[in-house]
Amino acid sequence: MTATNARPEAGAGASSVVRGGRDLLALMVLPVPLVLAALPAAFAGGGTRRWFGGRGAESQRAEAQAAKDAAAEAFYELDTAQRDLRISIETINAVDSSSRGRKASEDFAALGRRIDEVSHAYITAVDSHDLDRDDLEPAVASRARTELTRAKDDLVRVKGELDRFAQGLGPLLGSAETQLARLAPAVERARQALLAATGALDTVRAAGLRADELAARLAALAPELTKLNQGAGKHGVPETLQRADVVLRDAEAVRTEAERLPERAAEIDRRLVSLRTRAQALTTRAGSVEPVLSELRRRFSAACWQDLQPVPEQAATHVRQAEDKLAEAAKAREEQRWADATSRLSTVRALLNTVDEAVSAAGDRLQQLNAVAKDPQQEIERTRFAVRDAQRLAMAGRHTPDPRHARPLDDSVARLERAIAGLEGRHPDYWHFLTETEAVRQTAARVVSGIREERGGGSA
């Protein structure tokens, strides 16, 4: 239904004028006596409808016509608002499948039923009264005006409900429009990312790199591209946006890795050379461990070197394992299995680090034991200084130290004295002495750190 159905139609007045003209023409062709006789009849009927019932009847007709025009305008405005709001609801339905979106649709449907009711009442009122009738009675015109005014008021009332409902849809509609605005650019970005990834892959292949893994990952995106091309009408806006984001992310990852592939291949080549050189150097260094152990056994007690006994054998084993992994890495590089090559090289590096640490530990042990055997006093003073420094900090600004700080420091002093006493005898355990002094210094450092954290937190 539209507002034009409720518009009045013109034409009745014009037809009466035409009939009056025809009557006068007939009188002109009559003989004079007949003309005189016919004049009263001509002015008593035909084109004199405006005089029927007097001014009161015409006033009632005009008021009814005004009410009809006002109702038609209200109907037109309601119909336009309903059409606009239906577009908004369809926008929300296309994007939002949540309970709020479903409720908005249900509420709009309920409003639609009320709109149908008042529109039907309006059309009935219009169809029930012919305001252009020549013999329209004042009472009929008054009744028409009343019914049309009531129809107009109902139309305006429901229009107000529709406007308030539309205002309440603001957040939902804004979110839906935002997603719809994102849809086309998101899909286009995903397509462009796939195109760029394909181009990057073609470039590295032209350079002699197969990039089979990257090609497989790119091929796996083909079904997603098909769904993107099918559009949101089939798969929904949220799902399409999510799919576009996934395709964009995965395609960009493929492109980035493809662009880095030549550099990655060169890096693997450099690491292969570097780790081979390091393995050879460590093989040479591992040969020096046995003479170091021999000197340790000759000059120091068993406790100072027993834990180092397995180092030569372990070093040789780890170097052999590293060489085997290097061969596997070289084969993976040749076959362009980049992930496998990188993994093998990481294993090689870890094995060689272990060998390096073990070989260095033997030499460092001999150096430390020689130093303390020659002059233990330097190690003793170094440790006592660390404890005294912690004690001074614990007493700063206090008459008595906090037991939490004093107890571990007192224990450390006693522990240091026991370590010093252990140096007496024919074959002192210098390694035990060194480990004890290191432990005492670590305890003092923990106390200092705790005090500074407490005082820093209190002043903050």
C-alpha positions as CSV (number, residue, x, y, z in Angstrom):
1,M,0.0,0.0,0.0
2,T,1.2,3.6,-0.6
3,A,0.1,7.0,0.4
4,T,-1.2,7.8,-3.1
5,N,-4.0,5.3,-2.6
6,A,-5.4,7.7,0.0
7,R,-5.2,10.9,-2.2
8,P,-8.5,12.5,-3.2
9,E,-9.4,12.6,-6.9
10,A,-10.5,15.8,-8.7
11,G,-13.1,16.1,-11.6
12,A,-16.6,16.3,-10.1
13,G,-16.7,20.1,-10.1
14,A,-15.5,20.4,-13.7
15,S,-18.2,18.0,-14.9
16,S,-20.9,20.1,-13.3
17,V,-19.6,23.2,-15.0
18,V,-19.7,21.4,-18.4
19,R,-23.3,20.4,-17.7
20,G,-24.2,24.0,-16.8
21,G,-22.7,25.3,-20.0
22,R,-24.7,22.8,-22.1
23,D,-28.0,23.9,-20.4
24,L,-27.3,27.6,-21.2
25,L,-26.5,26.7,-24.8
26,A,-29.9,24.9,-25.0
27,L,-31.7,28.0,-23.7
28,M,-30.1,30.2,-26.3
29,V,-31.6,28.3,-29.1
30,L,-35.1,28.3,-27.6
31,P,-37.7,31.0,-28.5
32,V,-37.8,33.9,-26.1
33,P,-40.9,32.9,-24.1
34,L,-39.4,29.4,-23.6
35,V,-36.1,30.9,-22.5
36,L,-37.8,32.9,-19.9
37,A,-39.7,29.9,-18.7
38,A,-36.5,27.7,-18.6
39,L,-34.3,30.1,-16.7
40,P,-35.6,29.3,-13.2
41,A,-35.0,25.6,-13.8
42,A,-31.4,26.2,-15.1
43,F,-30.4,28.1,-11.9
44,A,-32.1,25.6,-9.7
45,G,-30.0,22.5,-10.6
46,G,-27.2,21.1,-12.8
47,G,-24.0,23.1,-12.1
48,T,-25.2,24.6,-8.8
49,R,-23.8,21.7,-6.6
50,R,-21.8,24.2,-4.4
51,W,-25.1,25.7,-3.2
52,F,-26.4,22.3,-2.0
53,G,-26.9,22.4,1.7
54,G,-25.4,25.9,2.0
55,R,-22.1,27.0,3.4
56,G,-22.3,24.6,6.4
57,A,-22.2,21.5,4.1
58,E,-19.3,22.9,2.1
59,S,-17.4,23.6,5.3
60,Q,-17.9,20.0,6.5
61,R,-16.8,18.7,3.1
62,A,-13.6,20.9,3.3
63,E,-12.8,19.7,6.8
64,A,-13.3,16.1,5.8
65,Q,-11.0,16.6,2.8
66,A,-8.4,18.3,5.0
67,A,-8.5,15.3,7.3
68,K,-8.2,13.0,4.4
69,D,-5.1,14.8,3.1
70,A,-3.5,14.8,6.6
71,A,-4.1,11.1,6.9
72,A,-2.7,10.5,3.5
73,E,0.5,12.4,4.4
74,A,0.8,10.4,7.7
75,F,0.4,7.2,5.8
76,Y,3.0,8.2,3.3
77,E,5.5,9.1,6.0
78,L,4.9,5.8,7.9
79,D,5.3,3.8,4.7
80,T,8.6,5.5,3.9
81,A,9.9,5.1,7.4
82,Q,9.0,1.4,7.3
83,R,10.8,0.8,4.0
84,D,13.9,2.6,5.3
85,L,13.9,0.6,8.5
86,R,13.4,-2.7,6.6
87,I,16.7,-2.0,4.8
88,S,18.4,-1.4,8.2
89,I,17.0,-4.7,9.6
90,E,18.2,-6.6,6.5
91,T,21.7,-5.1,7.0
92,I,21.7,-6.3,10.6
93,N,20.4,-9.7,9.6
94,A,23.2,-10.1,7.1
95,V,25.9,-9.5,9.7
96,D,24.6,-10.2,13.2
97,S,23.3,-13.7,14.1
98,S,23.4,-13.0,17.8
99,S,20.4,-13.0,20.1
100,R,20.3,-9.2,19.9
101,G,20.1,-9.4,16.1
102,R,17.3,-12.0,16.2
103,K,15.4,-9.9,18.7
104,A,15.6,-6.8,16.5
105,S,14.1,-8.8,13.6
106,E,11.3,-10.1,15.9
107,D,10.5,-6.7,17.2
108,F,10.4,-5.2,13.7
109,A,8.0,-8.0,12.6
110,A,5.7,-7.1,15.5
111,L,5.8,-3.4,14.5
112,G,5.0,-4.5,11.0
113,R,1.8,-6.2,12.2
114,R,0.7,-3.0,14.0
115,I,1.6,-0.9,10.9
116,D,-0.6,-3.3,8.8
117,E,-3.5,-2.8,11.3
118,V,-3.5,1.0,11.2
119,S,-2.9,1.1,7.4
120,H,-5.9,-1.1,6.9
121,A,-8.0,1.1,9.1
122,Y,-6.8,4.1,7.1
123,I,-7.6,2.6,3.8
124,T,-11.0,1.4,5.0
125,A,-11.8,5.0,6.1
126,V,-10.8,6.4,2.8
127,D,-12.8,3.8,0.8
128,S,-15.9,4.3,3.0
129,H,-16.5,7.9,2.1
130,D,-16.8,9.6,-1.3
131,L,-16.1,13.2,-0.4
132,D,-16.8,14.3,-4.1
133,R,-20.5,13.2,-4.1
134,D,-22.9,16.0,-5.1
135,D,-25.3,15.0,-2.4
136,L,-22.8,14.6,0.4
137,E,-24.7,15.3,3.6
138,P,-23.1,17.3,6.4
139,A,-23.4,14.4,8.9
140,V,-21.7,12.0,6.5
141,A,-18.9,14.6,6.0
142,S,-18.5,15.0,9.7
143,R,-18.3,11.3,10.3
144,A,-15.7,11.0,7.5
145,R,-13.6,13.7,9.1
146,T,-13.8,11.9,12.5
147,E,-12.7,8.6,11.1
148,L,-10.0,10.0,8.9
149,T,-8.6,12.0,11.8
150,R,-8.6,8.9,14.0
151,A,-6.8,7.0,11.3
152,K,-4.2,9.8,11.0
153,D,-3.6,9.8,14.7
154,D,-3.1,6.0,14.7
155,L,-0.7,6.3,11.8
156,V,1.3,9.1,13.6
157,R,1.4,7.1,16.9
158,V,2.8,4.0,15.2
159,K,5.2,6.2,13.2
160,G,6.5,7.4,16.6
161,E,7.0,3.8,17.8
162,L,8.9,3.1,14.6
163,D,11.1,6.1,15.1
164,R,11.9,5.1,18.7
165,F,12.7,1.5,17.6
166,A,15.0,2.8,14.8
167,Q,16.9,5.0,17.4
168,G,17.4,1.9,19.6
169,L,18.9,0.0,16.6
170,G,21.8,2.6,16.4
171,P,24.6,0.5,17.9
172,L,23.6,-2.7,16.1
173,L,23.2,-0.9,12.8
174,G,26.5,0.9,13.2
175,S,28.3,-2.3,13.9
176,A,26.7,-4.0,11.0
177,E,27.5,-1.2,8.6
178,T,31.1,-1.1,9.8
179,Q,31.5,-4.8,9.0
180,L,29.8,-4.4,5.6
181,A,32.2,-1.5,4.9
182,R,35.1,-3.7,5.8
183,L,33.9,-6.6,3.6
184,A,34.9,-5.6,0.1
185,P,38.3,-4.1,1.1
186,A,39.1,-7.2,3.2
187,V,38.3,-9.6,0.4
188,E,40.3,-7.5,-2.0
189,R,43.3,-7.4,0.3
190,A,43.1,-11.2,0.6
191,R,43.1,-11.6,-3.1
192,Q,46.0,-9.3,-3.6
193,A,48.0,-11.1,-0.9
194,L,47.4,-14.4,-2.7
195,L,48.6,-12.8,-5.9
196,A,51.7,-11.4,-4.3
197,A,52.5,-14.8,-2.7
198,T,52.1,-16.5,-6.1
199,G,54.5,-14.0,-7.6
200,A,57.1,-14.4,-4.9
201,L,56.9,-18.1,-5.3
202,D,57.4,-17.9,-9.1
203,T,60.5,-15.7,-8.5
204,V,62.3,-18.1,-6.2
205,R,61.5,-21.0,-8.5
206,A,63.0,-19.1,-11.4
207,A,66.1,-18.8,-9.2
208,G,66.3,-22.6,-8.9
209,L,64.7,-23.0,-5.5
210,R,61.8,-25.5,-5.4
211,A,60.0,-24.2,-2.3
212,D,57.7,-27.3,-2.3
213,E,56.5,-26.6,1.2
214,L,55.5,-23.1,0.4
215,A,53.8,-24.2,-2.8
216,A,51.8,-26.7,-0.8
217,R,50.7,-24.1,1.8
218,L,49.7,-21.8,-1.0
219,A,47.7,-24.5,-2.8
220,A,45.8,-25.2,0.5
221,L,44.4,-21.7,0.3
222,A,42.6,-22.3,-3.0
223,P,39.4,-23.6,-1.4
224,E,39.3,-20.5,0.8
225,L,39.7,-18.3,-2.2
226,T,36.7,-20.1,-3.9
227,K,34.6,-19.4,-0.8
228,L,35.6,-15.8,-0.9
229,N,34.6,-15.5,-4.5
230,Q,31.2,-17.1,-3.7
231,G,30.6,-14.1,-1.5
232,A,29.0,-13.2,1.8
233,G,25.5,-13.9,0.5
234,K,26.3,-17.6,0.7
235,H,28.7,-17.8,3.7
236,G,27.6,-14.8,5.7
237,V,29.5,-11.5,6.4
238,P,31.2,-12.4,9.7
239,E,32.4,-15.8,8.3
240,T,33.6,-14.1,5.1
241,L,35.5,-11.4,7.0
242,Q,37.2,-14.0,9.2
243,R,38.1,-16.1,6.1
244,A,39.5,-13.0,4.4
245,D,41.7,-12.3,7.4
246,V,43.0,-15.9,7.5
247,V,43.8,-15.9,3.8
248,L,45.5,-12.6,4.1
249,R,47.6,-13.7,7.1
250,D,48.6,-17.1,5.5
251,A,49.3,-15.7,2.1
252,E,51.5,-12.9,3.5
253,A,53.4,-15.5,5.5
254,V,54.0,-17.5,2.4
255,R,55.1,-14.4,0.5
256,T,57.5,-13.3,3.3
257,E,59.1,-16.8,3.5
258,A,59.4,-17.0,-0.2
259,E,61.1,-13.6,-0.4
260,R,63.5,-14.7,2.4
261,L,64.2,-18.1,0.9
262,P,67.4,-17.1,-1.1
263,E,68.8,-15.4,2.0
264,R,67.8,-18.5,4.1
265,A,69.6,-20.8,1.7
266,A,72.7,-18.6,1.9
267,E,72.5,-18.6,5.7
268,I,72.3,-22.3,5.9
269,D,75.3,-22.6,3.7
270,R,77.3,-20.2,5.9
271,R,76.3,-22.2,9.1
272,L,77.3,-25.5,7.5
273,V,80.8,-24.1,6.8
274,S,81.1,-22.5,10.3
275,L,79.9,-25.5,12.2
276,R,82.2,-27.9,10.3
277,T,85.2,-25.6,11.2
278,R,84.1,-25.5,14.8
279,A,83.7,-29.2,15.0
280,Q,87.3,-29.7,13.7
281,A,88.6,-27.2,16.2
282,L,86.8,-28.9,19.1
283,T,88.2,-32.3,18.1
284,T,91.6,-30.8,18.4
285,R,90.8,-29.2,21.8
286,A,89.3,-32.3,23.1
287,G,92.7,-34.0,22.7
288,S,94.1,-31.7,25.3
289,V,91.7,-32.8,28.0
290,E,93.6,-36.0,28.8
291,P,96.9,-34.3,29.7
292,V,95.0,-31.9,31.9
293,L,93.3,-34.8,33.7
294,S,96.7,-36.5,34.1
295,E,98.1,-33.4,35.9
296,L,95.0,-33.1,38.1
297,R,95.3,-36.7,39.1
298,R,99.0,-36.3,39.9
299,R,98.8,-33.1,42.0
300,F,95.3,-33.0,43.6
301,S,93.1,-35.3,45.6
302,A,90.5,-37.4,43.7
303,A,87.6,-35.2,44.8
304,C,89.2,-32.4,42.7
305,W,89.0,-34.3,39.3
306,Q,86.7,-37.3,39.5
307,D,83.7,-35.5,38.0
308,L,85.9,-34.7,35.0
309,Q,86.9,-38.3,34.1
310,P,84.2,-38.8,31.5
311,V,85.0,-35.6,29.6
312,P,87.3,-37.0,26.9
313,E,85.0,-39.9,26.0
314,Q,81.9,-37.6,26.1
315,A,83.6,-35.0,24.0
316,A,84.6,-37.5,21.3
317,T,81.0,-38.9,21.3
318,H,79.4,-35.5,21.0
319,V,81.7,-34.4,18.2
320,R,80.9,-37.6,16.2
321,Q,77.2,-37.0,16.7
322,A,77.6,-33.4,15.6
323,E,79.4,-34.5,12.4
324,D,76.6,-37.0,11.6
325,K,74.0,-34.2,12.1
326,L,76.1,-32.0,9.9
327,A,76.0,-34.6,7.1
328,E,72.2,-34.8,7.5
329,A,71.9,-31.0,7.4
330,A,74.0,-30.9,4.2
331,K,71.7,-33.5,2.6
332,A,68.6,-31.6,3.6
333,R,70.1,-28.4,2.2
334,E,70.8,-30.2,-1.1
335,E,67.2,-31.5,-1.2
336,Q,66.0,-28.0,-0.3
337,R,64.3,-29.3,2.9
338,W,64.9,-26.0,4.6
339,A,63.2,-26.8,7.9
340,D,65.0,-30.1,8.3
341,A,68.3,-28.5,7.5
342,T,67.8,-25.7,10.1
343,S,66.7,-28.2,12.7
344,R,69.8,-30.4,12.2
345,L,72.1,-27.4,12.4
346,S,70.5,-26.4,15.7
347,T,71.2,-29.8,17.1
348,V,74.8,-29.6,15.9
349,R,75.3,-26.3,17.6
350,A,73.9,-27.6,20.9
351,L,76.2,-30.7,20.8
352,L,79.3,-28.5,20.1
353,N,78.3,-26.1,22.9
354,T,78.3,-29.1,25.3
355,V,81.7,-30.2,24.1
356,D,83.1,-26.7,24.4
357,E,81.8,-26.3,27.9
358,A,83.2,-29.7,29.0
359,V,86.6,-29.1,27.5
360,S,86.8,-25.6,28.9
361,A,85.8,-26.9,32.4
362,A,88.8,-29.2,32.6
363,G,91.2,-26.4,31.8
364,D,89.4,-23.9,34.1
365,R,89.5,-26.5,36.9
366,L,93.3,-26.9,36.7
367,Q,93.8,-23.1,36.6
368,Q,91.6,-22.5,39.6
369,L,93.2,-25.3,41.6
370,N,96.7,-24.1,40.8
371,A,95.7,-20.5,42.0
372,V,94.2,-21.6,45.3
373,A,96.9,-24.1,46.0
374,K,99.5,-21.4,45.6
375,D,97.6,-18.7,47.6
376,P,94.2,-19.5,49.2
377,Q,94.3,-16.3,51.1
378,Q,93.2,-14.3,48.0
379,E,90.0,-16.4,47.7
380,I,89.4,-16.1,51.5
381,E,89.7,-12.3,51.5
382,R,87.4,-12.0,48.4
383,T,84.7,-14.1,50.2
384,R,85.1,-12.3,53.5
385,F,84.7,-8.9,51.8
386,A,81.4,-10.0,50.2
387,V,80.1,-11.1,53.6
388,R,81.2,-7.9,55.4
389,D,79.7,-5.8,52.7
390,A,76.4,-7.5,53.1
391,Q,76.6,-7.1,56.9
392,R,77.2,-3.4,56.6
393,L,74.2,-3.0,54.4
394,A,72.1,-5.0,56.8
395,M,73.1,-2.7,59.7
396,A,72.7,0.5,57.9
397,G,70.2,2.7,59.8
398,R,69.5,0.0,62.4
399,H,70.7,-0.9,65.9
400,T,70.1,-4.6,65.4
401,P,70.0,-6.4,62.0
402,D,66.8,-8.0,60.7
403,P,66.9,-11.8,61.6
404,R,66.0,-12.6,58.0
405,H,69.3,-11.0,57.0
406,A,71.5,-11.8,60.0
407,R,70.8,-15.5,60.1
408,P,72.0,-16.4,56.6
409,L,75.1,-14.1,56.9
410,D,76.0,-15.7,60.3
411,D,75.6,-19.1,58.7
412,S,77.8,-18.0,55.8
413,V,80.6,-16.9,58.2
414,A,80.6,-20.2,59.9
415,R,80.6,-22.0,56.5
416,L,83.6,-20.0,55.4
417,E,85.5,-20.9,58.5
418,R,84.8,-24.6,58.0
419,A,86.0,-24.3,54.4
420,I,89.2,-22.7,55.6
421,A,89.7,-25.3,58.2
422,G,89.4,-28.0,55.5
423,L,92.6,-26.7,53.8
424,E,94.6,-28.1,56.7
425,G,96.2,-31.5,56.1
426,R,98.4,-33.2,53.6
427,H,96.0,-33.4,50.6
428,P,93.4,-30.7,51.0
429,D,90.3,-30.8,48.9
430,Y,90.8,-27.4,47.1
431,W,87.8,-28.0,44.9
432,H,85.5,-28.3,47.9
433,F,87.0,-25.2,49.3
434,L,86.3,-23.3,46.0
435,T,82.7,-24.5,45.8
436,E,82.1,-23.5,49.4
437,T,83.5,-20.0,49.0
438,E,81.4,-19.5,45.8
439,A,78.3,-20.6,47.7
440,V,79.0,-18.2,50.5
441,R,79.4,-15.3,48.0
442,Q,76.1,-16.2,46.4
443,T,74.3,-16.2,49.8
444,A,75.8,-12.7,50.5
445,A,74.6,-11.5,47.1
446,R,71.1,-12.8,47.7
447,V,70.9,-10.9,51.1
448,V,72.1,-7.7,49.5
449,S,69.6,-8.0,46.7
450,G,66.8,-8.6,49.2
451,I,67.7,-5.6,51.3
452,R,67.8,-3.3,48.3
453,E,64.5,-4.5,47.0
454,E,62.8,-4.0,50.4
455,R,64.2,-0.5,50.8
456,G,63.5,0.5,47.2
457,G,59.9,-0.6,47.6
458,G,59.5,1.3,50.9
459,S,60.7,4.6,49.4
460,A,58.7,4.3,46.3
